[in-house]
Amino acid sequence: MLKVIAKSELKPGSWDTVTPMYRELIEKTRQEDGCIEYGLYIDLADENKCTFIEEWASEEALAAHVKSEHFTRIFPQLREYTVGQMEVSRYRAL
Protein backbone atom coordinates (compact mmCIF):
# COMPACT_ATOMS: atom_id res chain seq x y z
CA MET A 1 0.00 0.00 0.00
CA LEU A 2 1.20 3.49 -0.89
CA LYS A 3 0.07 6.88 0.43
CA VAL A 4 0.72 10.11 -1.50
CA ILE A 5 0.39 13.61 -0.05
CA ALA A 6 0.57 16.33 -2.73
CA LYS A 7 0.42 19.97 -1.62
CA SER A 8 0.01 22.98 -3.88
CA GLU A 9 -0.93 26.63 -3.77
CA LEU A 10 -3.37 28.19 -6.18
CA LYS A 11 -3.15 31.66 -7.61
CA PRO A 12 -5.72 33.88 -5.86
CA GLY A 13 -9.09 33.88 -7.60
CA SER A 14 -8.55 30.54 -9.37
CA TRP A 15 -11.12 28.36 -7.63
CA ASP A 16 -14.00 29.09 -10.03
CA THR A 17 -11.83 27.97 -12.95
CA VAL A 18 -10.14 24.94 -11.38
CA THR A 19 -13.08 23.44 -9.47
CA PRO A 20 -14.62 21.67 -12.50
CA MET A 21 -11.19 20.29 -13.45
CA TYR A 22 -10.54 19.05 -9.91
CA ARG A 23 -14.00 17.45 -9.73
CA GLU A 24 -13.46 15.55 -12.98
CA LEU A 25 -9.98 14.44 -11.94
CA ILE A 26 -11.25 13.19 -8.58
CA GLU A 27 -14.30 11.43 -10.03
CA LYS A 28 -12.37 9.58 -12.72
CA THR A 29 -9.41 8.74 -10.50
CA ARG A 30 -11.64 7.16 -7.86
CA GLN A 31 -12.82 4.72 -10.55
CA GLU A 32 -9.28 3.53 -11.36
CA ASP A 33 -8.13 0.04 -10.42
CA GLY A 34 -5.96 0.21 -7.33
CA CYS A 35 -7.26 3.58 -6.12
CA ILE A 36 -8.22 3.24 -2.46
CA GLU A 37 -8.56 6.93 -1.58
CA TYR A 38 -8.27 10.12 -3.62
CA GLY A 39 -9.43 13.39 -2.15
CA LEU A 40 -8.61 17.08 -2.32
CA TYR A 41 -8.60 19.08 0.90
CA ILE A 42 -8.55 22.87 1.24
CA ASP A 43 -6.47 24.46 4.00
CA LEU A 44 -8.74 26.09 6.60
CA ALA A 45 -6.24 28.89 7.24
CA ASP A 46 -5.53 29.68 3.57
CA GLU A 47 -8.07 28.68 0.92
CA ASN A 48 -5.42 28.96 -1.81
CA LYS A 49 -3.51 26.02 -0.33
CA CYS A 50 -4.82 22.56 -1.06
CA THR A 51 -3.65 19.00 -0.55
CA PHE A 52 -4.40 15.76 -2.34
CA ILE A 53 -4.42 12.76 -0.04
CA GLU A 54 -4.19 9.56 -2.04
CA GLU A 55 -3.93 5.89 -1.23
CA TRP A 56 -2.96 3.32 -3.83
CA ALA A 57 -2.88 -0.46 -3.69
CA SER A 58 0.53 -0.57 -5.39
CA GLU A 59 3.26 1.34 -7.20
CA GLU A 60 1.84 -0.08 -10.43
CA ALA A 61 -1.59 1.42 -9.72
CA LEU A 62 -0.04 4.83 -9.09
CA ALA A 63 2.07 4.55 -12.24
CA ALA A 64 -1.05 3.76 -14.27
CA HIS A 65 -2.81 6.77 -12.73
CA VAL A 66 -0.16 9.25 -13.85
CA LYS A 67 -0.42 7.82 -17.38
CA SER A 68 -4.24 7.92 -17.48
CA GLU A 69 -6.04 10.08 -20.04
CA HIS A 70 -7.72 12.29 -17.47
CA PHE A 71 -4.52 12.89 -15.47
CA THR A 72 -2.35 13.68 -18.51
CA ARG A 73 -5.04 16.03 -19.85
CA ILE A 74 -6.16 17.81 -16.67
CA PHE A 75 -2.99 18.05 -14.58
CA PRO A 76 -1.08 20.30 -17.03
CA GLN A 77 -4.09 22.63 -17.17
CA LEU A 78 -4.15 22.89 -13.38
CA ARG A 79 -0.46 23.85 -13.29
CA GLU A 80 -1.37 27.11 -15.04
CA TYR A 81 -3.25 28.13 -11.89
CA THR A 82 -0.70 27.12 -9.26
CA VAL A 83 2.11 29.02 -7.60
CA GLY A 84 5.49 27.27 -7.64
CA GLN A 85 6.00 23.52 -7.63
CA MET A 86 3.71 20.98 -6.06
CA GLU A 87 5.23 19.35 -2.97
CA VAL A 88 4.76 15.58 -3.23
CA SER A 89 5.56 13.07 -0.48
CA ARG A 90 5.16 9.31 -0.85
CA TYR A 91 4.79 6.87 2.02
CA ARG A 92 4.54 3.13 2.36
CA ALA A 93 2.54 1.44 5.09
CA LEU A 94 4.35 -0.30 7.91
C-alpha positions as CSV (number, residue, x, y, z in Angstrom):
1,M,0.0,0.0,0.0
2,L,1.2,3.5,-0.9
3,K,0.1,6.9,0.4
4,V,0.7,10.1,-1.5
5,I,0.4,13.6,-0.1
6,A,0.6,16.3,-2.7
7,K,0.4,20.0,-1.6
8,S,0.0,23.0,-3.9
9,E,-0.9,26.6,-3.8
10,L,-3.4,28.2,-6.2
11,K,-3.1,31.7,-7.6
12,P,-5.7,33.9,-5.9
13,G,-9.1,33.9,-7.6
14,S,-8.6,30.5,-9.4
15,W,-11.1,28.4,-7.6
16,D,-14.0,29.1,-10.0
17,T,-11.8,28.0,-13.0
18,V,-10.1,24.9,-11.4
19,T,-13.1,23.4,-9.5
20,P,-14.6,21.7,-12.5
21,M,-11.2,20.3,-13.4
22,Y,-10.5,19.0,-9.9
23,R,-14.0,17.5,-9.7
24,E,-13.5,15.6,-13.0
25,L,-10.0,14.4,-11.9
26,I,-11.2,13.2,-8.6
27,E,-14.3,11.4,-10.0
28,K,-12.4,9.6,-12.7
29,T,-9.4,8.7,-10.5
30,R,-11.6,7.2,-7.9
31,Q,-12.8,4.7,-10.6
32,E,-9.3,3.5,-11.4
33,D,-8.1,0.0,-10.4
34,G,-6.0,0.2,-7.3
35,C,-7.3,3.6,-6.1
36,I,-8.2,3.2,-2.5
37,E,-8.6,6.9,-1.6
38,Y,-8.3,10.1,-3.6
39,G,-9.4,13.4,-2.1
40,L,-8.6,17.1,-2.3
41,Y,-8.6,19.1,0.9
42,I,-8.5,22.9,1.2
43,D,-6.5,24.5,4.0
44,L,-8.7,26.1,6.6
45,A,-6.2,28.9,7.2
46,D,-5.5,29.7,3.6
47,E,-8.1,28.7,0.9
48,N,-5.4,29.0,-1.8
49,K,-3.5,26.0,-0.3
50,C,-4.8,22.6,-1.1
51,T,-3.6,19.0,-0.5
52,F,-4.4,15.8,-2.3
53,I,-4.4,12.8,0.0
54,E,-4.2,9.6,-2.0
55,E,-3.9,5.9,-1.2
56,W,-3.0,3.3,-3.8
57,A,-2.9,-0.5,-3.7
58,S,0.5,-0.6,-5.4
59,E,3.3,1.3,-7.2
60,E,1.8,-0.1,-10.4
61,A,-1.6,1.4,-9.7
62,L,0.0,4.8,-9.1
63,A,2.1,4.6,-12.2
64,A,-1.1,3.8,-14.3
65,H,-2.8,6.8,-12.7
66,V,-0.2,9.3,-13.8
67,K,-0.4,7.8,-17.4
68,S,-4.2,7.9,-17.5
69,E,-6.0,10.1,-20.0
70,H,-7.7,12.3,-17.5
71,F,-4.5,12.9,-15.5
72,T,-2.4,13.7,-18.5
73,R,-5.0,16.0,-19.8
74,I,-6.2,17.8,-16.7
75,F,-3.0,18.1,-14.6
76,P,-1.1,20.3,-17.0
77,Q,-4.1,22.6,-17.2
78,L,-4.1,22.9,-13.4
79,R,-0.5,23.8,-13.3
80,E,-1.4,27.1,-15.0
81,Y,-3.3,28.1,-11.9
82,T,-0.7,27.1,-9.3
83,V,2.1,29.0,-7.6
84,G,5.5,27.3,-7.6
85,Q,6.0,23.5,-7.6
86,M,3.7,21.0,-6.1
87,E,5.2,19.3,-3.0
88,V,4.8,15.6,-3.2
89,S,5.6,13.1,-0.5
90,R,5.2,9.3,-0.9
91,Y,4.8,6.9,2.0
92,R,4.5,3.1,2.4
93,A,2.5,1.4,5.1
94,L,4.3,-0.3,7.9
